[in-house]
Amino acid sequence: MLMMIAVALVLVGVTFSIHAVASTWWIGHLIRRYADRDGTWRPGATTGCLLSTGIVLLVIHVLEALAWAVTFLLLPGETNLKSFEEAVYFSIVTFTTLGYGDITLSPPWRLLSGIEAVNGILLAGWSTALLFTIVQRSWRVGHPHKQQKN
């Protein structure tokens, strides 16, 4: 049980680190590419910004699920995953909380799948917040607030 908790904590740390580094880098890229000097989006930048962000976030989530998949294959005594493809499939289904249940981890490790699901939910929420921020910023460009006269 302690080994399972240690593996889970390492994987959560790795995936959160991937997300933090990638998100920080991507935000900087968006600002350099789509923002004026004052930080507002340039007109017409919304579609490219949202499309590219969606693709980048998808790639980040796949990389995070791959980290779990590789770890599953390396677990001592894990016999239910027969190939890398099965491990990736299981990991993505678990990470997204889809959970078909057609493949499961061996009993000593099966609690890892629940931790991966919670990890995926938290990272999906983080990505949703990032997308929301971009949509919100884009809305301000298309609908600037008028200054009120006192």
C-alpha positions in Angstrom: 0.0 0.0 0.0 2.8 2.4 0.8 4.5 1.7 -2.5 1.2 2.4 -4.3 0.8 5.7 -2.5 4.4 6.6 -3.3 3.9 5.8 -7.0 0.7 7.8 -7.1 2.3 10.9 -5.4 5.2 10.8 -7.9 2.9 10.6 -10.9 0.6 13.4 -9.6 3.8 15.5 -9.1 5.0 14.7 -12.6 1.7 15.4 -14.3 1.2 18.6 -12.3 4.7 19.7 -13.2 4.1 19.0 -16.9 0.9 21.0 -16.7 2.5 23.9 -14.8 5.5 24.2 -17.1 3.4 23.7 -20.3 0.7 26.1 -19.2 3.2 28.8 -18.2 5.1 28.5 -21.4 1.8 28.5 -23.5 0.5 31.6 -21.7 3.8 33.4 -22.5 3.6 32.3 -26.1 0.0 33.5 -26.4 0.9 36.9 -25.0 3.9 37.2 -27.4 1.9 36.1 -30.4 -1.6 37.5 -29.9 -1.4 40.4 -27.5 -0.5 44.1 -27.9 2.0 45.8 -25.6 -0.8 46.7 -23.2 -1.7 43.0 -22.9 -5.0 43.2 -24.8 -5.7 40.7 -27.6 -5.2 42.0 -31.1 -8.4 42.1 -33.1 -8.9 38.8 -35.1 -6.7 36.8 -32.8 -9.5 34.9 -31.0 -9.9 32.0 -33.4 -6.3 31.2 -33.8 -5.7 31.6 -30.1 -8.5 29.3 -29.1 -7.8 26.7 -31.7 -4.1 26.4 -31.0 -4.8 26.4 -27.2 -7.2 23.5 -27.6 -4.7 21.5 -29.6 -1.9 22.3 -27.1 -4.0 21.3 -24.1 -5.0 18.0 -25.8 -1.3 17.2 -26.4 -0.4 18.1 -22.8 -3.2 15.8 -21.5 -2.1 12.9 -23.7 1.5 13.3 -22.5 0.3 13.2 -18.9 -1.8 10.0 -19.6 1.3 8.5 -21.3 3.3 9.1 -18.1 0.7 7.0 -16.2 0.7 4.4 -19.0 4.5 3.9 -18.9 4.4 3.6 -15.1 1.6 1.0 -15.3 3.8 -1.1 -17.6 6.7 -0.9 -15.1 4.7 -1.9 -12.0 6.0 -5.1 -10.5 3.4 -7.8 -10.6 1.1 -5.9 -13.0 -0.2 -8.7 -15.4 -3.4 -7.3 -16.7 -1.8 -4.9 -19.2 -0.4 -7.0 -22.1 1.0 -4.2 -24.3 1.9 -0.5 -24.5 -1.2 0.1 -26.5 -3.4 -1.5 -23.8 -1.6 0.6 -21.1 -2.2 3.8 -23.1 -5.8 2.9 -23.8 -6.4 2.1 -20.1 -4.7 5.2 -19.0 -6.6 7.6 -21.3 -9.9 5.9 -20.4 -9.0 6.3 -16.7 -7.5 9.8 -17.0 -10.7 11.1 -18.6 -12.9 9.3 -16.1 -14.6 7.5 -18.9 -13.8 4.2 -17.2 -15.1 1.5 -19.6 -13.9 -1.2 -17.2 -12.9 -3.7 -19.9 -9.3 -3.5 -18.6 -8.3 -3.1 -15.0 -5.1 -3.1 -13.0 -4.0 -6.1 -10.9 -5.3 -6.1 -7.3 -2.2 -4.7 -5.6 -2.2 -1.6 -7.9 -5.9 -1.1 -8.8 -6.3 1.9 -6.5 -3.9 3.8 -8.8 -6.7 4.0 -11.4 -8.9 6.0 -9.0 -6.0 8.4 -8.2 -5.3 8.8 -11.9 -9.0 9.7 -12.5 -8.9 12.3 -9.8 -5.6 13.6 -11.3 -7.2 13.8 -14.7 -10.3 15.7 -13.3 -8.1 18.3 -11.6 -5.9 18.8 -14.7 -9.0 19.0 -16.9 -10.4 21.7 -14.6 -7.1 23.6 -14.9 -7.3 23.4 -18.7 -10.9 24.5 -18.6 -9.9 27.5 -16.5 -7.2 28.4 -19.0 -9.7 28.2 -21.9 -12.2 30.2 -20.0 -9.7 32.9 -19.4 -8.8 33.1 -23.1 -12.5 33.3 -24.0 -13.1 36.0 -21.4 -10.1 38.0 -22.7 -11.4 37.6 -26.3 -14.8 38.7 -25.3 -13.3 41.9 -23.9 -11.6 42.6 -27.2 -14.9 42.2 -29.2 -17.0 44.1 -26.6 -14.8 46.7 -24.9 -16.2 48.2 -21.7 -17.1 51.9 -22.2 -15.7 54.2 -19.6 -18.4 55.9 -17.6 -18.3 59.7 -17.1 -18.6 60.9 -13.6 
